[in-house]
Amino acid sequence: QVQLVESGGGLVQAGGSLRLSCAASGRTFSTYAMGWFRQAPGKEREFVAAISRSGGSTYYADSVKGRFTISRDNAKRTMYLQMNSLNPEDTAVYFCAARVTVYTATYTSMKDYSYWGQGTQVTVSS
């Protein structure tokens, strides 16, 4: 069983930065492709960023490209999301997700992921 725990959310002013972390337990971390999703109030959960098993491939939603950076440290079993130039539209609960894979692909659909964290709230004030 894989367990994912997000941390690092909080309240920040527009233009500020936050770094989210997602710590994983269970199987060997390097067997997971991982991603970040977010869900704003009254909206569906949406893709934010994804990273391959090794970290060599990443992919971003257009809305965060150039502002957010996804990374991972397989030795620490942790994935990160560095968020810069935050704006109120980034306010949401952020979820990390994982799937076991043998491929070096990134995955952008919720249905591609088997494991989810509980979420961490990010609030950006104007």
Protein Blocks (a to p, Z undefined) as FASTA:
>chain_A
ZZdddehiacddehiacddddddehjdfklpccddddddehiacddfbdcdfkopaccdd
fklgokaccdddfknopacdddehiafklgccddddddddfbfcdcfbfklpmbdcebja
ddddZZ
